[in-house]
């Protein structure tokens, strides 16, 4: 790690082998993935896909539970799948995942995730109803709900979508997170030094 415009950076490896730098800003300590050869030169943000291998493991877990769709809301689980860490407080943060591989993050504009998130993003502000936005993506049938999603969001979704049956659906993500991938193992080794 080294210093960079008031923050710190570390070198990361990308899927295409080009390498890059993860920049942690001093203001909020949230990682922002920036790609380039040198953190001291002008570099641009590149959109990257969700952590596809992790998403596929979650979908296999959904299929084993008989779930076609889930909502992931625990910040650590959202980070696991998208690389985006956000503490939503009272605001809604929800990652909708369908067994087809479709995934979409629903987040408040205050989080400033546009261009900085590794997943398709639907944003809303405090004057909009986030449940109305989310309910447009949810399909009829059973919907697995993360154990961390506040009940007032679940109840409002159930009221808006009478054709949806909500069940506890944390296991697909929880089980996937128990089995560490190569990236996680490398980070664990590095942090233990």
Secondary structure as GFF3:
##gff-version 3
##sequence-region A 1 193
A	DSSP	beta_strand	2	4	.	.	.	ID=ss1
A	DSSP	beta_strand	7	12	.	.	.	ID=ss2
A	DSSP	beta_strand	20	24	.	.	.	ID=ss3
A	DSSP	beta_strand	31	34	.	.	.	ID=ss4
A	DSSP	alpha_helix	52	65	.	.	.	ID=ss5
A	DSSP	beta_strand	69	72	.	.	.	ID=ss6
A	DSSP	alpha_helix	75	82	.	.	.	ID=ss7
A	DSSP	beta_strand	93	98	.	.	.	ID=ss8
A	DSSP	beta_strand	103	108	.	.	.	ID=ss9
A	DSSP	three_ten_helix	109	111	.	.	.	ID=ss10
A	DSSP	beta_strand	120	124	.	.	.	ID=ss11
A	DSSP	alpha_helix	130	135	.	.	.	ID=ss12
A	DSSP	beta_strand	141	145	.	.	.	ID=ss13
A	DSSP	alpha_helix	151	160	.	.	.	ID=ss14
A	DSSP	beta_strand	164	168	.	.	.	ID=ss15
A	DSSP	alpha_helix	171	178	.	.	.	ID=ss16
A	DSSP	alpha_helix	182	191	.	.	.	ID=ss17
###
